[in-house]
Amino acid sequence: SAPRAAEIGGCLWANRCRIEYKQAARAGDVLQVKTWITDLDEGGFTRCYTITRKGDAEILVHAITSWGWITLENRETRPLPPELFAALEQSR
C-alpha cells in the first residue's frame, strides 16, 4: 500500500512502458483486463497487461511496464524491499 511504502521510505516507479493499441473498444463493449508479473528480481519486475473484448475475445491492448523502487528522499534506485519482493513472488 502507499502508506506502507511511505513508511519504508520509497515507492514503485514505472521506468519503462510500452503500449500497443491493436483495436478500439466500442461503446457498450465489456472488457476484460488480465495482468501478470514476469522477470522479477531484486532490482524490479515487469508487469504485462492485455485488454480483450469479452464478446469476441479480440485483444485490444497489450502493454508491458518495467517497475523499480526509488527512495522518496532523493529518488535514488534501490532494491525492492523484502516484503514487497515476497508478495510479488507469491502472486506469480
Secondary structure, DSSP 8 states (H G I E B T S, - for coil): -HHHHHHHTEEEEEEEEEEEE-S---TT--EEEEEEEEEEETTEEEEEEEEEETTT--EEEEEEEEEEEEETTT--EE---HHHHHHHHHH-
